C-alpha cells in the first residue's frame, strides 16, 4: 500500500507543476506549518475583533433608537454596557478558542458540528435559546461555506496533507467559518446575554465574518502554496472522472491512495477503513511480520482447520468461558486471549481435522484480538470494566466469522452493544472502586448472558442492547437532572461570591488610604456591605439603586471630615438626617438587628457632630482595623494579605484549563473520577461532580493545575467517537506504523 498521496489533483490534470514539498511531511514540518497558520489567523482575528466590537456597539445604539418601551431600552443598555465592560475578556477567549482549534487539528481531535451537537432524543433537554443559537450559527456557516466554496475546498486539500493524508472537511478545518462561529459562541458563555442581545451579536458578526473568512482563506492558501503544499490545485467541482480513478471533492485519486487517505476517516467510511486494515495485515504477513496479537500460529497444527471447524471450536470454547467466581474483594483478571488460539489448536488435534485454514480467517482472529487489546489499553475505561468486557472476546470472534457485517457496519447490534457497555462503564465506574447505579453488576449480567446465550442468532444481542439501553437511558436522565440542579445551585453561590467580592473591593477602594474611626469601618465593612450585596444581586450594577447605595458610602466619608468653607459646613448639616434615614431604611431591608443598628447610626451622628466642631475623630487602632478587614475579606471568600505565589508552569496550566470544555473528566490520585460540570470564567472556580451528577468540590484552577503538575490528577482524554470506531482507527495507526518501519528496514 502506498504511503504517499499519489492522486494529487494537479498531477491528475496534467498541469505544469510548481515545486512541491516532499511528501509525506515530517512531524516537525507539519508543526511548523500549523504554528505559522495559527499565527496568521490569530493576528488578524485580534485586529478584526476590534473593528467588530466597534461595529457591535453601533448596532446596539441602532437597536436602542428603535426600542419601543422603557424596559427594552433598559435591557439593551445593560447588554451594551456588559459587552463593553468585558470586551477585552471576550477577545482573549475568542482568539484563544480559535488558536485551540489548530491544537485540536494537530491532535486529530477537531470535529465541530453545530447542527448535531445534541442527539435528537436529547433536544427536549436543550434550552430554547440554545437551540435558536445553534440554528442561527448553522445558517451563518452554511452561507459562508457556499460563498467561499473554492478557497475552502483548496484549504481542505492542503490541510489534508498536514493531516497525514486524512481528508479534511469544514468541521475539521481550524480556519473554516464553523470554527470561527464556534469560537465566538464559546466566548459568549462569559456573559449572561439576553436572546435579543445574542441576535444583535450574531447578526453583526455575520456582516463582519465575510472579510475575516476571506482574509484567512487567502492568506493560508497563499502561505501553504508558497511552501510547496499542493501549489497547482485547480478547483473543478463538475467534471468527468478518468477511468481507474475515483473523484472525491473534485480531486481524482487512485483506489490505493483513497484507501490510505480515508483509512482514518469518519463513521461513514468503515468499509474503507476495514479494507485498509486488512491490506496492512496482508502486507505485514507477507513480509514475515507477526501481526497477530494472539499469535500461537507458529504451530502448524492450526493450519488444518476450515472456517466451519474454527466456528465450531469457538462455540465449545465459549461454553467454557464463563466468568470466574471471585471471592469478595478480589479483582477480576482480564481474559487470556492466547488461550483461545491454543484451545482451537487442541480441538483441531482431537478431531483430526484436514484441509487448510484461509488467510482471511487468520486475519479475522487477529483483528478481533486487536480490538480487545485496544480495549485493555483504553484509558477511558476503568480497569474493572476492561477486565469484564475482555470475556466477550470469544463470542465476538465467533460472531465475526458468522456475520461479515460486524466489522463493516457501525450500526451492527453487537458493535452498538459493546459501545454502550464501554460508555456506561467509563461514565459510572471509577478506578477507585466506586460504582454508581449498580452499573458493574448490570454490565456483568450482560457479559454473562452473551457468553451463555449467544449461539449464532444476533437477535439475542439485539435484545440485550435494548434492555441495557432502556436501563441506562433512565439513569442518564436522572444523572443529568441531578447535575443540572447542582450546577444551578453553584451558579447562584458563585454569583453571590462575585457580588461579595465586588462589594468588598468597592468599599476598600474608598477606605484603604484613609484614617477612619472604628465605627465607620464597622458600619461599612459589615451591615452596609450586606446591604450593598443585596442591592447588587437584586438590581445589578447599572441600576440607580446600586449607584445610590454606593453614593451613600462616598457621602458618609465626606460628611465626617471637618470642613472650613461655610457652604460645605452648611451642606454638612443639611445632609445628616436624610442620610441617616436612608441608612436606616437599608438596614431594615436586610433585617439587621434594630438595637445594633441604632447604636451604629448614633455613632455616625456623633462623628458628624464632631466634624462640625472642626474636630477629627481618633482613627481605629491598627489591630482592630486589620481584624475588621480580615473578617470582611473572609466573608467575601478572599485571601487577606496572602499574595499567591504562582510559578510559570502553574500559570501556563491554569491558562490552558480555561479552554477546557464542560464535561471534561479528571482522574485524581486513587482512581477517583470527577467531571467539570461548570466553571466560572471570572473567578476560575471549577465545579466537579461525581458519576452520579452530585457536586463533590469547587476547586480553583490553580489547585487543579498543582494537582496535575504533581501527578495527582490527569485529564481523561475523551472522544466523541464510539469505542469500536476508536479501536479500528487505533489498529490502523498501529499497523501502518509497523508497515512503515518494515519498509524502512527493507530500504
C-alpha positions, 0 to 999 in steps of 0.5 A, a space after each residue: 500500500 502506498 504511503 504517499 498521496 499519489 492522486 494529487 489533483 494537479 498531477 491528475 490534470 496534467 498541469 505544469 507543476 510548481 515545486 512541491 514539498 516532499 511528501 509525506 511531511 515530517 512531524 516537525 514540518 507539519 508543526 511548523 506549518 500549523 504554528 505559522 497558520 495559527 499565527 496568521 489567523 490569530 493576528 488578524 482575528 485580534 485586529 478584526 475583533 476590534 473593528 467588530 466590537 466597534 461595529 457591535 456597539 453601533 448596532 446596539 445604539 441602532 437597536 436602542 433608537 428603535 426600542 419601543 418601551 422603557 424596559 427594552 431600552 433598559 435591557 439593551 443598555 445593560 447588554 451594551 454596557 456588559 459587552 463593553 465592560 468585558 470586551 477585552 475578556 471576550 477577545 482573549 477567549 475568542 482568539 484563544 478558542 480559535 488558536 485551540 482549534 489548530 491544537 485540536 487539528 494537530 491532535 486529530 481531535 477537531 470535529 465541530 458540528 453545530 447542527 448535531 451537537 445534541 442527539 435528537 432524543 436529547 433536544 427536549 433537554 436543550 434550552 430554547 435559546 440554545 437551540 435558536 443559537 445553534 440554528 442561527 450559527 448553522 445558517 451563518 456557516 452554511 452561507 459562508 461555506 457556499 460563498 467561499 466554496 473554492 478557497 475552502 475546498 483548496 484549504 481542505 486539500 492542503 490541510 489534508 496533507 498536514 493531516 497525514 493524508 486524512 481528508 479534511 472537511 469544514 468541521 475539521 478545518 481550524 480556519 473554516 467559518 464553523 470554527 470561527 462561529 464556534 469560537 465566538 459562541 464559546 466566548 459568549 458563555 462569559 456573559 449572561 446575554 439576553 436572546 435579543 442581545 445574542 441576535 444583535 451579536 450574531 447578526 453583526 458578526 455575520 456582516 463582519 465574518 465575510 472579510 475575516 473568512 476571506 482574509 484567512 482563506 487567502 492568506 493560508 492558501 497563499 502561505 501553504 502554496 508558497 511552501 510547496 503544499 499542493 501549489 497547482 490545485 485547480 478547483 473543478 467541482 463538475 467534471 468527468 472522472 478518468 477511468 481507474 480513478 475515483 473523484 472525491 471533492 473534485 480531486 481524482 485519486 487512485 483506489 490505493 491512495 483513497 484507501 490510505 487517505 480515508 483509512 482514518 476517516 469518519 463513521 461513514 467510511 468503515 468499509 474503507 477503513 476495514 479494507 485498509 486494515 486488512 491490506 496492512 495485515 496482508 502486507 505485514 504477513 507477507 513480509 514475515 511480520 507477526 501481526 497477530 496479537 494472539 499469535 500461537 500460529 507458529 504451530 502448524 497444527 492450526 493450519 488444518 482447520 476450515 472456517 466451519 471447524 474454527 466456528 465450531 471450536 469457538 462455540 465449545 470454547 465459549 461454553 467454557 468461558 464463563 466468568 470466574 467466581 471471585 471471592 469478595 474483594 478480589 479483582 477480576 483478571 482480564 481474559 487470556 486471549 492466547 488461550 483461545 488460539 491454543 484451545 482451537 489448536 487442541 480441538 483441531 488435534 482431537 478431531 483430526 481435522 484436514 484441509 487448510 485454514 484461509 488467510 482471511 480467517 487468520 486475519 479475522 482472529 487477529 483483528 478481533 484480538 486487536 480490538 480487545 487489546 485496544 480495549 485493555 489499553 483504553 484509558 477511558 475505561 476503568 480497569 474493572 470494566 476492561 477486565 469484564 468486557 475482555 470475556 466477550 472476546 470469544 463470542 465476538 470472534 465467533 460472531 465475526 466469522 458468522 456475520 461479515 457485517 460486524 466489522 463493516 457496519 457501525 450500526 451492527 447490534 453487537 458493535 452498538 452493544 459493546 459501545 454502550 457497555 464501554 460508555 456506561 462503564 467509563 461514565 459510572 465506574 471509577 478506578 477507585 472502586 466506586 460504582 454508581 447505579 449498580 452499573 458493574 453488576 448490570 454490565 456483568 449480567 450482560 457479559 454473562 448472558 452473551 457468553 451463555 446465550 449467544 449461539 449464532 442468532 444476533 437477535 439475542 444481542 439485539 435484545 440485550 442492547 435494548 434492555 441495557 439501553 432502556 436501563 441506562 437511558 433512565 439513569 442518564 436522565 436522572 444523572 443529568 437532572 441531578 447535575 443540572 440542579 447542582 450546577 444551578 445551585 453553584 451558579 447562584 453561590 458563585 454569583 453571590 461570591 462575585 457580588 461579595 467580592 465586588 462589594 468588598 473591593 468597592 468599599 476598600 477602594 474608598 477606605 484603604 488610604 484613609 484614617 477612619 474611626 472604628 465605627 465607620 469601618 464597622 458600619 461599612 465593612 459589615 451591615 452596609 456591605 450586606 446591604 450593598 450585596 443585596 442591592 447588587 444581586 437584586 438590581 445589578 450594577 447599572 441600576 440607580 439603586 446600586 449607584 445610590 447605595 454606593 453614593 451613600 458610602 462616598 457621602 458618609 466619608 465626606 460628611 465626617 471630615 471637618 470642613 472650613 468653607 461655610 457652604 460645605 459646613 452648611 451642606 454638612 448639616 443639611 445632609 445628616 438626617 436624610 442620610 441617616 434615614 436612608 441608612 436606616 431604611 437599608 438596614 431594615 431591608 436586610 433585617 439587621 438587628 434594630 438595637 445594633 443598628 441604632 447604636 451604629 447610626 448614633 455613632 455616625 451622628 456623633 462623628 458628624 457632630 464632631 466634624 462640625 466642631 472642626 474636630 477629627 475623630 481618633 482613627 481605629 487602632 491598627 489591630 482592630 482595623 486589620 481584624 475588621 478587614 480580615 473578617 470582611 475579606 473572609 466573608 467575601 471568600 478572599 485571601 487577606 494579605 496572602 499574595 499567591 505565589 504562582 510559578 510559570 508552569 502553574 500559570 501556563 496550566 491554569 491558562 490552558 484549563 480555561 479552554 477546557 470544555 464542560 464535561 471534561 473528566 479528571 482522574 485524581 490520585 486513587 482512581 477517583 473520577 470527577 467531571 467539570 460540570 461548570 466553571 466560572 470564567 471570572 473567578 476560575 472556580 471549577 465545579 466537579 461532580 461525581 458519576 452520579 451528577 452530585 457536586 463533590 468540590 469547587 476547586 480553583 484552577 490553580 489547585 487543579 493545575 498543582 494537582 496535575 503538575 504533581 501527578 495527582 490528577 490527569 485529564 481523561 482524554 475523551 472522544 466523541 467517537 464510539 469505542 469500536 470506531 476508536 479501536 479500528 482507527 487505533 489498529 490502523 495507526 498501529 499497523 501502518 506504523 509497523 508497515 512503515 518501519 518494515 519498509 524502512 528496514 527493507 530500504 
